Amino acid sequence: MTDLHKNSAQIIKPVIEAGSLRHKEMIQWRHQIHAHPELAYLEQKTSDLIAAKLAEWGIEFTRNWAETGIMARIKGQGGAGPTIALRADMDALPLQEKNTFEHRSRHDGQMHACGHDGHTTMLLGAAKYLAEHPDFCGEVVLIFQPAEEGQGGARVMVNQGIFKDYPADYVFGLHNWPGLEAGHVAVHDGPVMAGMDTFEVLIEGEGGHGAMPHLGVDPTVIAAQLITAFQSVVSRNISPLESGVISVTQMNAGTTTNIIPGSVTLKGTTRALNDETHALLHQRMSDLVQHTCAGFGATGSIAFGGTYPATINQTKATQSLEVVAKRMLGDSFVQSKLPPSMGAEDFSYFLQEIPGCYFWLGNGPTTGSCTLHSPHYDFNDEILATGASLWVALAYHHGLAAR
């Protein structure tokens, strides 16, 4: 094992070379998973594939975490050391794929449009290498997690006690990032992904004839006022130095053109990078619903749900990841100044339990609408070797690199 503490300039060579037989094997796994996407908590075939590979490589594991999740452990033979947990998500999205390549989705209305097929493959590639070369210190815990896409699979796994059965000192996760050059890494010390929740507003007025609006209380007018007023919360109640988002994404009202409806429902999402800002969003939205509706002679209520906390990296784990990435890829391949994303990630639940780092791995250009959650998206097979090698490098060198 290389002791980076003794030689701070030590270069780490990727253990899986691009174009190698091992890399080509990983591409086959990825294409198989992509062709057979499964939605949250239903990832049975994907789970079966992972279990079969782990068993083949002699890695101990347990199943049925959050329905289809898998936890595994690889013990190093290099002596005492930290235990690090590495996580990959497995679920697909309810989206019709529009790609025409051979490994496109075989399941109508289901698609790996966020790259979880690649995330799972990279962790499998690292697992196989570490099982074959266990001369690292400490232990590596593997987390194959279901239901990341808005369903909180990480929260369920935490509540079931994964870190009691598989204790770890640090936890790491990654997400492919279209628009970031392929194979490059972006790392954030502190917030990296926003906290999010959903909201539902119910406005109850008094419906009536569309030609006689003065005889009722029109909830659609109130809804229009609220949609506009919500945006003033971000522009006028939050510091310009903070980040917040309120997006109304659904409006349900009415049945025909000449009837003013009796009620309107608004739905959407809020995002913030810290709990204090999120609490302020909630309070101001609640005030606006109550007082705006009252001012028009209607009643209103708002409910929040589907919460993901902000994903906030811990400094020591972040420094360790950054050092390992720079020594493997080169300084110019690692960026630490990119702004965080207002997207959300349930990896945040793991970070509430133990310190860790969540980082981005460049997927390459967004040409042809190859962006996350697009029906034209596909994970970049070129970065499979890079991601798996980074996981292996962390297993060998975490705890030494950041001292």
NORPEUR-V578122 format. One record per run of one state. SS is the DSSP state (@ for helix, = for strand, . for the rest). FROM is the first residue (numbers start at 0). TO is the last residue. If there is no record, write none. Layout:
ss:SS from:FROM to:TO
ss:SS from:FROM to:TO
This chain:
ss:. from:0 to:19
ss:@ from:20 to:34
ss:. from:35 to:42
ss:@ from:43 to:55
ss:. from:56 to:58
ss:= from:59 to:64
ss:. from:65 to:67
ss:= from:68 to:74
ss:. from:75 to:81
ss:= from:82 to:88
ss:. from:89 to:91
ss:= from:92 to:92
ss:. from:93 to:109
ss:= from:110 to:110
ss:. from:111 to:114
ss:@ from:115 to:131
ss:. from:132 to:137
ss:= from:138 to:144
ss:. from:145 to:151
ss:@ from:152 to:159
ss:. from:160 to:160
ss:@ from:161 to:164
ss:. from:165 to:168
ss:= from:169 to:177
ss:. from:178 to:183
ss:= from:184 to:185
ss:. from:186 to:189
ss:= from:190 to:192
ss:. from:193 to:193
ss:= from:194 to:203
ss:. from:204 to:204
ss:= from:205 to:205
ss:. from:206 to:206
ss:= from:207 to:208
ss:. from:209 to:211
ss:@ from:212 to:214
ss:. from:215 to:215
ss:= from:216 to:216
ss:. from:217 to:217
ss:@ from:218 to:236
ss:. from:237 to:242
ss:= from:243 to:252
ss:. from:253 to:257
ss:= from:258 to:259
ss:. from:260 to:261
ss:= from:262 to:271
ss:. from:272 to:273
ss:@ from:274 to:294
ss:. from:295 to:297
ss:= from:298 to:307
ss:. from:308 to:309
ss:= from:310 to:311
ss:. from:312 to:313
ss:@ from:314 to:328
ss:. from:329 to:329
ss:@ from:330 to:332
ss:= from:333 to:334
ss:. from:335 to:339
ss:= from:340 to:340
ss:. from:341 to:346
ss:@ from:347 to:350
ss:. from:351 to:354
ss:= from:355 to:363
ss:. from:364 to:379
ss:@ from:380 to:396
ss:. from:397 to:402
